Amino acid sequence: MNDNTEMADIAEEILTTKNIFISNEILAEVVYVLSGVYKISKADISDQLLALIEFENISVSDKEIIKQTFEIFKMQNLDFVDCLLCAYSNRDEIATFDKKLKKCISQFQCS
């Protein structure tokens, strides 16, 4: 966000010169801060983080799941973790009592 230029410079240095693994937990925290603190729209968050994970030096646990998660996140009134669970439901059975998550799972299930 460049609200702290010193930290922004360090982050840019790391992101442009190192091989980086971004865990799902870190993605969830970034989404939480960007939406909750900075009030950035879900679409902007999704687009920017989708672009970030396409960098050659950046890896995530499962790029296809993360891509699908951000596409769901743009369209649904769910938090990032629920969108992640919804995306995983295409591969694994997800049991939940959460009505909104159940609806998402039934809507996005490909199998």
DSSP file (Angstrom, degrees, kcal/mol; ACC not computed):
  #  RESIDUE AA STRUCTURE BP1 BP2  ACC     N-H-->O    O-->H-N    N-H-->O    O-->H-N    TCO  KAPPA ALPHA  PHI   PSI    X-CA   Y-CA   Z-CA
    1    1 A M              0   0    0      0, 0.0     4,-0.1     0, 0.0     7,-0.0   0.000 360.0 360.0 360.0 -10.9    0.0    0.0    0.0
    2    2 A N        +     0   0    0      2,-0.2     3,-0.3     1,-0.1     4,-0.0   0.708 360.0 128.7  61.2  21.9    3.1    2.2    0.3
    3    3 A D  S    S+     0   0    0      1,-0.3     2,-0.4     2,-0.1    -1,-0.1   0.648  79.9  38.2 -79.8 -12.8    1.9    3.7    3.5
    4    4 A N  S  > S-     0   0    0      1,-0.1     4,-2.6     2,-0.0    -1,-0.3  -0.873  76.3-167.8-132.2  99.9    5.3    2.8    5.0
    5    5 A T  H  > S+     0   0    0     -2,-0.4     4,-2.3    -3,-0.3     5,-0.2   0.822  84.6  55.9 -63.1 -32.9    7.9    3.4    2.3
    6    6 A E  H  > S+     0   0    0      2,-0.2     4,-1.9     1,-0.2    -1,-0.2   0.949 112.8  41.1 -64.0 -47.8   10.6    1.6    4.2
    7    7 A M  H  > S+     0   0    0      1,-0.2     4,-2.9     2,-0.2    -2,-0.2   0.882 113.0  55.4 -66.6 -37.2    8.6   -1.6    4.5
    8    8 A A  H  X S+     0   0    0     -4,-2.6     4,-2.6     1,-0.2    -1,-0.2   0.905 107.4  49.5 -62.0 -41.4    7.3   -1.2    0.9
    9    9 A D  H  X S+     0   0    0     -4,-2.3     4,-2.2     2,-0.2    -1,-0.2   0.906 112.2  47.5 -64.7 -41.6   10.9   -1.0   -0.3
   10   10 A I  H  X S+     0   0    0     -4,-1.9     4,-2.4     2,-0.2    -2,-0.2   0.938 113.0  48.6 -63.9 -46.4   11.8   -4.2    1.6
   11   11 A A  H  X S+     0   0    0     -4,-2.9     4,-3.0     1,-0.2     5,-0.2   0.914 111.4  49.7 -60.6 -43.7    8.8   -6.0    0.4
   12   12 A E  H  X S+     0   0    0     -4,-2.6     4,-1.7    -5,-0.2    -1,-0.2   0.912 109.9  51.4 -62.3 -42.3    9.5   -5.0   -3.2
   13   13 A E  H  X S+     0   0    0     -4,-2.2     4,-1.2     2,-0.2    -2,-0.2   0.934 113.9  43.6 -59.2 -47.5   13.1   -6.2   -2.9
   14   14 A I  H >X S+     0   0    0     -4,-2.4     4,-2.0     1,-0.2     3,-0.6   0.942 114.0  49.7 -64.0 -48.2   12.0   -9.6   -1.6
   15   15 A L  H 3< S+     0   0    0     -4,-3.0    -1,-0.2     1,-0.2    -2,-0.2   0.747 117.4  40.6 -66.1 -23.9    9.2  -10.0   -4.1
   16   16 A T  H 3< S+     0   0    0     -4,-1.7    -1,-0.2    -5,-0.2    -2,-0.2   0.573 124.5  31.5-101.9  -9.7   11.4   -9.2   -7.1
   17   17 A T  H << S+     0   0    0     -4,-1.2     2,-0.3    -3,-0.6    -2,-0.2   0.564 106.9  62.0-124.6 -10.3   14.6  -11.0   -6.1
   18   18 A K  S  < S-     0   0    0     -4,-2.0     2,-0.5    -5,-0.2    39,-0.1  -0.776  79.2-109.8-117.7 158.6   13.7  -14.1   -4.1
   19   19 A N        -     0   0    0     -2,-0.3     2,-0.4    39,-0.1    39,-0.2  -0.806  45.8-162.3 -82.7 127.0   11.8  -17.3   -4.7
   20   20 A I  E     -a   58   0A   0     37,-3.2    39,-3.0    -2,-0.5     2,-0.5  -0.923  20.6-162.5-121.5 134.8    8.7  -16.9   -2.5
   21   21 A F  E     -a   59   0A   0     -2,-0.4     2,-0.6    37,-0.2    39,-0.2  -0.980  11.1-163.0-110.8 126.1    6.1  -19.4   -1.2
   22   22 A I  E     -a   60   0A   0     37,-2.9    39,-0.6    -2,-0.5    -2,-0.0  -0.934  12.1-147.3-111.1 113.4    2.9  -17.8   -0.1
   23   23 A S     >  -     0   0    0     -2,-0.6     4,-2.3    37,-0.2     5,-0.2  -0.290  25.4-110.9 -74.5 162.2    0.8  -20.1    2.1
   24   24 A N  H  > S+     0   0    0      1,-0.2     4,-2.5     2,-0.2     5,-0.2   0.852 119.1  57.3 -59.9 -35.4   -3.0  -20.1    2.2
   25   25 A E  H  > S+     0   0    0      2,-0.2     4,-2.0     1,-0.2    -1,-0.2   0.889 106.9  47.5 -64.7 -39.1   -2.9  -18.6    5.7
   26   26 A I  H  > S+     0   0    0      2,-0.2     4,-2.7     1,-0.2    -2,-0.2   0.919 110.7  51.5 -68.3 -42.9   -0.8  -15.7    4.5
   27   27 A L  H  X S+     0   0    0     -4,-2.3     4,-2.7     1,-0.2    -2,-0.2   0.923 109.8  50.6 -58.0 -43.3   -3.2  -15.1    1.6
   28   28 A A  H  X S+     0   0    0     -4,-2.5     4,-2.4     1,-0.2    -1,-0.2   0.904 111.3  47.9 -61.8 -41.3   -6.1  -15.1    4.0
   29   29 A E  H  X S+     0   0    0     -4,-2.0     4,-2.5     2,-0.2    -2,-0.2   0.902 111.6  49.7 -66.7 -41.3   -4.4  -12.6    6.2
   30   30 A V  H  X S+     0   0    0     -4,-2.7     4,-2.9     2,-0.2     5,-0.2   0.935 112.3  47.8 -62.3 -46.2   -3.5  -10.3    3.3
   31   31 A V  H  X S+     0   0    0     -4,-2.7     4,-2.6    -5,-0.2     5,-0.4   0.923 111.3  51.6 -59.8 -44.6   -7.1  -10.5    2.1
   32   32 A Y  H  X S+     0   0    0     -4,-2.4     4,-2.9    -5,-0.2     5,-0.5   0.925 113.7  43.0 -59.1 -46.7   -8.4   -9.7    5.6
   33   33 A V  H  X>S+     0   0    0     -4,-2.5     4,-1.9     3,-0.2     5,-1.9   0.926 114.6  49.4 -67.8 -44.7   -6.1   -6.7    5.9
   34   34 A L  H  <5S+     0   0    0     -4,-2.9     6,-2.6    -5,-0.2    -2,-0.2   0.894 121.9  33.6 -63.8 -38.9   -6.8   -5.3    2.4
   35   35 A S  H  <5S+     0   0    0     -4,-2.6     4,-0.4     4,-0.2    -2,-0.2   0.912 127.2  36.5 -82.5 -43.5  -10.6   -5.7    2.8
   36   36 A G  H  <5S+     0   0    0     -4,-2.9    -3,-0.2    -5,-0.4    -2,-0.2   0.897 130.4  24.7 -79.5 -41.6  -11.0   -4.9    6.5
   37   37 A V  T  <5S+     0   0    0     -4,-1.9    -3,-0.2    -5,-0.5    -4,-0.1   0.904 134.2  31.0 -89.9 -48.3   -8.4   -2.2    7.1
   38   38 A Y  S   <S-     0   0    0     -5,-1.9    -3,-0.2     2,-0.1    -4,-0.1   0.545  93.5-135.6 -92.8  -7.4   -7.9   -0.7    3.7
   39   39 A K        +     0   0    0     -4,-0.4     2,-0.3    -6,-0.3    -4,-0.2   0.836  41.2 166.9  57.8  37.1  -11.5   -1.2    2.4
   40   40 A I        -     0   0    0     -6,-2.6    -1,-0.2     1,-0.1    -2,-0.1  -0.619  40.1-103.6 -82.1 142.4  -10.3   -2.5   -1.0
   41   41 A S     >  -     0   0    0     -2,-0.3     4,-2.6     1,-0.1     5,-0.2  -0.228  21.1-119.1 -66.7 154.5  -13.0   -4.2   -3.0
   42   42 A K  H  > S+     0   0    0      1,-0.2     4,-2.8     2,-0.2     5,-0.2   0.883 114.7  53.5 -59.6 -39.7  -13.1   -7.9   -3.4
   43   43 A A  H  > S+     0   0    0      2,-0.2     4,-2.7     1,-0.2    -1,-0.2   0.927 110.7  45.3 -64.0 -44.7  -12.7   -7.6   -7.2
   44   44 A D  H  > S+     0   0    0      2,-0.2     4,-2.5     1,-0.2     5,-0.2   0.912 113.8  49.2 -65.9 -42.0   -9.5   -5.4   -6.8
   45   45 A I  H  X S+     0   0    0     -4,-2.6     4,-2.6     2,-0.2     5,-0.3   0.952 113.9  46.5 -59.9 -49.1   -8.1   -7.7   -4.1
   46   46 A S  H  X S+     0   0    0     -4,-2.8     4,-2.6     1,-0.2     5,-0.2   0.934 113.3  47.9 -59.8 -48.8   -8.7  -10.8   -6.3
   47   47 A D  H  X S+     0   0    0     -4,-2.7     4,-1.9    -5,-0.2    -1,-0.2   0.912 114.6  45.5 -61.6 -43.4   -7.3   -9.2   -9.5
   48   48 A Q  H  X S+     0   0    0     -4,-2.5     4,-2.1     2,-0.2    -1,-0.2   0.911 115.9  44.5 -69.0 -42.3   -4.1   -8.0   -7.8
   49   49 A L  H  X S+     0   0    0     -4,-2.6     4,-2.2    -5,-0.2    -2,-0.2   0.844 111.0  54.3 -74.0 -31.4   -3.4  -11.2   -5.9
   50   50 A L  H  < S+     0   0    0     -4,-2.6     4,-0.5    -5,-0.3    -1,-0.2   0.909 110.4  47.6 -63.6 -40.4   -4.2  -13.3   -9.0
   51   51 A A  H >< S+     0   0    0     -4,-1.9     3,-1.0    -5,-0.2     4,-0.4   0.906 109.8  54.0 -64.8 -41.1   -1.6  -11.2  -10.8
   52   52 A L  H >< S+     0   0    0     -4,-2.1     3,-1.7     1,-0.2    -2,-0.2   0.912 104.2  52.9 -60.5 -44.6    0.9  -11.6   -8.0
   53   53 A I  T 3< S+     0   0    0     -4,-2.2    -1,-0.2     1,-0.3    -2,-0.2   0.593  98.7  66.1 -73.6  -6.5    0.7  -15.4   -8.0
   54   54 A E  T <  S+     0   0    0     -3,-1.0    -1,-0.3    -4,-0.5    -2,-0.2   0.595  73.3 114.1 -85.2 -11.8    1.5  -15.4  -11.7
   55   55 A F  S X  S-     0   0    0     -3,-1.7     3,-1.6    -4,-0.4    -3,-0.0  -0.348  75.5-127.0 -57.7 139.1    5.0  -14.1  -11.0
   56   56 A E  T 3  S+     0   0    0      1,-0.3    -1,-0.1   -37,-0.0    -3,-0.0   0.806 106.9  49.9 -60.4 -31.8    7.5  -16.7  -12.0
   57   57 A N  T 3  S+     0   0    0    -42,-0.2   -37,-3.2   -38,-0.1     2,-0.5   0.389  96.9  84.0 -90.9   3.8    9.3  -16.5   -8.6
   58   58 A I  E <   -a   20   0A   0     -3,-1.6     2,-0.3   -39,-0.2   -37,-0.2  -0.917  54.2-179.9-114.1 131.2    6.1  -16.9   -6.5
   59   59 A S  E     -a   21   0A   0    -39,-3.0   -37,-2.9    -2,-0.5     2,-0.3  -0.917   7.8-167.0-126.5 155.7    4.4  -20.2   -5.7
   60   60 A V  E     -a   22   0A   0     -2,-0.3     3,-0.4   -39,-0.2   -37,-0.2  -0.813  41.3 -97.3-130.5 171.2    1.4  -21.2   -3.7
   61   61 A S  S    S-     0   0    0    -39,-0.6     2,-0.2     1,-0.3   -38,-0.1   0.879 111.3  -1.1 -62.9 -38.8    0.2  -24.5   -2.4
   62   62 A D     >  -     0   0    0      1,-0.1     4,-2.5     2,-0.0    -1,-0.3  -0.738  64.6-164.4-155.4  98.3   -2.2  -25.2   -5.3
   63   63 A K  H  > S+     0   0    0     -3,-0.4     4,-2.7     1,-0.2     5,-0.2   0.854  89.7  51.5 -58.4 -39.9   -2.4  -22.5   -8.0
   64   64 A E  H  > S+     0   0    0      2,-0.2     4,-2.3     1,-0.2    -1,-0.2   0.909 111.5  47.3 -66.5 -40.5   -5.6  -23.8   -9.6
   65   65 A I  H  > S+     0   0    0     -3,-0.2     4,-2.6     2,-0.2    -2,-0.2   0.921 113.5  48.5 -64.3 -43.1   -7.4  -23.9   -6.2
   66   66 A I  H  X S+     0   0    0     -4,-2.5     4,-2.3     2,-0.2    -2,-0.2   0.907 110.4  51.1 -65.8 -41.2   -6.2  -20.4   -5.4
   67   67 A K  H  X S+     0   0    0     -4,-2.7     4,-1.9    -5,-0.2    -1,-0.2   0.944 113.0  45.5 -59.4 -46.9   -7.3  -19.1   -8.8
   68   68 A Q  H  X S+     0   0    0     -4,-2.3     4,-2.6     1,-0.2     5,-0.2   0.894 109.3  56.9 -64.2 -38.7  -10.7  -20.6   -8.3
   69   69 A T  H  X S+     0   0    0     -4,-2.6     4,-2.8     1,-0.2    -1,-0.2   0.928 108.1  46.3 -57.6 -46.5  -10.9  -19.3   -4.8
   70   70 A F  H  X S+     0   0    0     -4,-2.3     4,-1.7     2,-0.2    -1,-0.2   0.847 110.5  52.9 -69.2 -32.4  -10.3  -15.7   -5.9
   71   71 A E  H  X S+     0   0    0     -4,-1.9     4,-1.0    -5,-0.2    -1,-0.2   0.917 113.4  43.7 -66.1 -41.8  -12.9  -16.1   -8.7
   72   72 A I  H >X S+     0   0    0     -4,-2.6     4,-2.2     1,-0.2     3,-0.7   0.911 109.3  57.8 -66.0 -42.4  -15.4  -17.3   -6.1
   73   73 A F  H 3< S+     0   0    0     -4,-2.8     5,-0.2     1,-0.3    -1,-0.2   0.854 103.3  53.9 -57.3 -37.5  -14.3  -14.5   -3.7
   74   74 A K  H 3< S+     0   0    0     -4,-1.7    -1,-0.3     1,-0.2    -2,-0.2   0.851 118.2  34.2 -63.5 -34.6  -15.2  -11.9   -6.4
   75   75 A M  H << S+     0   0    0     -4,-1.0     2,-0.3    -3,-0.7    -2,-0.2   0.663 107.3  69.2-100.4 -19.0  -18.7  -13.2   -6.8
   76   76 A Q  S  < S-     0   0    0     -4,-2.2     2,-1.3     2,-0.1     7,-0.1  -0.721  73.1-127.8-111.1 152.8  -19.8  -14.5   -3.4
   77   77 A N  S    S+     0   0    0     -2,-0.3     2,-0.3    23,-0.1    -4,-0.1  -0.470  76.3 110.2 -89.8  61.6  -20.7  -12.9   -0.1
   78   78 A L  S    S-     0   0    0     -2,-1.3    -2,-0.1    -5,-0.2     2,-0.1  -0.927  71.8-107.2-132.2 155.2  -18.3  -15.1    1.7
   79   79 A D     >  -     0   0    0     -2,-0.3     4,-2.0     1,-0.1     5,-0.2  -0.329  41.9 -99.2 -76.6 170.2  -14.9  -14.6    3.4
   80   80 A F  H  > S+     0   0    0      1,-0.2     4,-2.4     2,-0.2     5,-0.2   0.884 120.6  53.2 -59.2 -43.3  -11.8  -15.8    1.8
   81   81 A V  H  > S+     0   0    0      1,-0.2     4,-2.4     2,-0.2    -1,-0.2   0.903 109.1  49.0 -64.3 -40.9  -11.5  -19.0    3.8
   82   82 A D  H  > S+     0   0    0      2,-0.2     4,-2.4     1,-0.2    -1,-0.2   0.892 110.7  51.2 -64.3 -37.6  -15.0  -20.1    3.0
   83   83 A C  H  X S+     0   0    0     -4,-2.0     4,-2.3     2,-0.2    -2,-0.2   0.882 108.9  51.8 -64.7 -37.5  -14.2  -19.4   -0.7
   84   84 A L  H  X S+     0   0    0     -4,-2.4     4,-2.5     2,-0.2    -2,-0.2   0.921 110.0  48.3 -63.3 -44.6  -11.1  -21.6   -0.3
   85   85 A L  H  X S+     0   0    0     -4,-2.4     4,-1.4     2,-0.2    -2,-0.2   0.903 109.9  52.9 -62.2 -40.8  -13.2  -24.4    1.2
   86   86 A C  H  < S+     0   0    0     -4,-2.4     4,-0.3     1,-0.2     3,-0.3   0.921 109.8  47.9 -60.8 -44.1  -15.7  -24.0   -1.7
   87   87 A A  H >< S+     0   0    0     -4,-2.3     3,-1.4     1,-0.2    -2,-0.2   0.911 110.0  52.2 -63.6 -42.5  -12.9  -24.3   -4.2
   88   88 A Y  H >X S+     0   0    0     -4,-2.5     4,-2.9     1,-0.3     3,-2.2   0.760  92.0  76.8 -64.3 -23.5  -11.5  -27.4   -2.4
   89   89 A S  T 3< S+     0   0    0     -4,-1.4    -1,-0.3    -3,-0.3    -2,-0.2   0.691  81.7  67.6 -64.8 -16.0  -15.0  -29.0   -2.5
   90   90 A N  T <4 S+     0   0    0     -3,-1.4    -1,-0.3    -4,-0.3    -2,-0.2   0.698 117.3  23.5 -72.7 -17.7  -14.3  -29.8   -6.2
   91   91 A R  T <4 S+     0   0    0     -3,-2.2     2,-0.3     1,-0.3    -2,-0.2   0.705 128.9  31.9-113.9 -35.8  -11.7  -32.2   -5.1
   92   92 A D  S  < S-     0   0    0     -4,-2.9     2,-0.4     0, 0.0    -1,-0.3  -0.906  84.5-102.6-128.6 151.4  -12.5  -33.2   -1.5
   93   93 A E        -     0   0    0     -2,-0.3     2,-0.5    -3,-0.1    -3,-0.1  -0.611  34.5-160.9 -74.6 129.5  -15.8  -33.5    0.4
   94   94 A I        -     0   0    0     -2,-0.4     2,-0.5    -5,-0.1    11,-0.0  -0.963   0.2-159.6-113.9 120.1  -16.4  -30.6    2.6
   95   95 A A        +     0   0    0     -2,-0.5     2,-0.3     2,-0.0    -2,-0.0  -0.869  25.4 153.1-100.5 130.2  -18.9  -31.0    5.4
   96   96 A T        -     0   0    0     -2,-0.5    -2,-0.0     1,-0.1     0, 0.0  -0.995  46.5-152.9-153.2 153.4  -20.4  -27.8    6.9
   97   97 A F        +     0   0    0     -2,-0.3     2,-0.6     5,-0.0    -1,-0.1   0.424  67.2 114.6-100.2  -4.9  -23.4  -26.5    8.7
   98   98 A D     >  -     0   0    0      1,-0.2     4,-2.6     2,-0.1     5,-0.2  -0.559  56.2-156.8 -71.2 114.2  -22.8  -23.0    7.2
   99   99 A K  H  > S+     0   0    0     -2,-0.6     4,-2.2     1,-0.2    -1,-0.2   0.887  90.4  49.4 -63.9 -41.3  -25.7  -22.4    4.8
  100  100 A K  H  > S+     0   0    0      2,-0.2     4,-2.1     1,-0.2    -1,-0.2   0.901 112.9  47.7 -66.5 -38.5  -23.9  -19.8    2.7
  101  101 A L  H  > S+     0   0    0      2,-0.2     4,-2.8     1,-0.2    -2,-0.2   0.914 109.9  52.5 -67.6 -42.1  -21.0  -22.1    2.2
  102  102 A K  H  X S+     0   0    0     -4,-2.6     4,-2.4     1,-0.2    -2,-0.2   0.912 109.7  49.6 -58.3 -42.5  -23.2  -25.1    1.4
  103  103 A K  H  X S+     0   0    0     -4,-2.2     4,-1.9     2,-0.2    -1,-0.2   0.915 111.3  49.1 -63.2 -43.0  -24.9  -22.9   -1.3
  104  104 A C  H  X S+     0   0    0     -4,-2.1     4,-2.5     2,-0.2     5,-0.2   0.929 110.0  51.4 -61.4 -45.7  -21.5  -22.0   -2.7
  105  105 A I  H  X S+     0   0    0     -4,-2.8     4,-1.3     1,-0.2    -2,-0.2   0.918 111.7  46.2 -60.0 -44.2  -20.4  -25.6   -2.8
  106  106 A S  H  < S+     0   0    0     -4,-2.4    -1,-0.2     1,-0.2    -2,-0.2   0.840 115.0  48.3 -68.5 -31.0  -23.5  -26.7   -4.6
  107  107 A Q  H  < S+     0   0    0     -4,-1.9    -2,-0.2    -5,-0.2    -1,-0.2   0.857 120.8  32.9 -75.6 -36.7  -23.2  -23.8   -7.1
  108  108 A F  H  < S+     0   0    0     -4,-2.5     2,-0.3    -5,-0.1    -2,-0.2   0.440  82.6 121.8-105.0  -1.3  -19.5  -24.3   -7.9
  109  109 A Q     <  -     0   0    0     -4,-1.3   -19,-0.1    -5,-0.2   -22,-0.1  -0.480  36.8-174.4 -69.2 126.1  -19.1  -28.0   -7.7
  110  110 A C              0   0    0     -2,-0.3    -1,-0.2     1,-0.2   -20,-0.1   0.697 360.0 360.0 -92.8 -23.3  -17.8  -29.3  -11.0
  111  111 A S              0   0    0    -21,-0.0    -1,-0.2     0, 0.0    -2,-0.1   0.480 360.0 360.0 -93.1 360.0  -17.9  -33.0  -10.3
